[in-house]
């Protein structure tokens, strides 16, 4: 399971309507495996296709910040934010929150295993 939540620090609210793509590195290239658009609470809880689990490997989340900022009347030199991370165990459950402004961002990878 992989989830994300985006908070717009400039507007002081969660970022809804932000497109996110999930890719897995296959050794030669990046393969698109999932994604979606953040909800009103900035969350996206279904990044993987239904019935799929994270497998050991390298992944990339691409946040389409250019589309989000344009829709909210903001200008930014960051058209995308890409976060590359590794999964060390099959079936790992991770949450990747993103704090976002037009000129910067901060993120972390949090294990949600019990």
C-alpha positions, 0 to 999 in steps of 0.5 A, a space after each residue: 500500500 502506498 498513500 500520499 497527502 499534499 499540503 499547500 503551505 502558501 494557501 494554508 490548506 490541503 492541495 486538492 486536484 493535484 495529479 500524481 503518477 507512480 512509476 517503478 524502475 524496471 532496470 532499464 526504464 520507468 514503468 507507469 503503474 498507478 496514480 490519481 488526483 488528490 481529494 479535498 483533504 489532499 489525500 490519494 489513498 489508491 496509488 496502486 492498482 486495486 489488489 496490488 501491493 508494493 514489491 521490493 524495488 525503486 519507485 518514483 512519485 511525480 506530482 504535477 505541480 504545474 497543473 495544480 499551481 495554474 489551477 490555483 492562480 499561482 506561478 511557480 518555477 517547479 512544474 513537477 516534483 519527483 520523489 524517488 524512493 526504495 521499498 525494501 520489503 515486499 508488501 511494505 506499507 508506506 505514506 509519503 506526505 508532501 508540504 508544497 509551496 510555489 518555490 519549494 517542497 518537503 517530504 518524507 517516507 513513513 512506514 505505516 506497518 503495525 
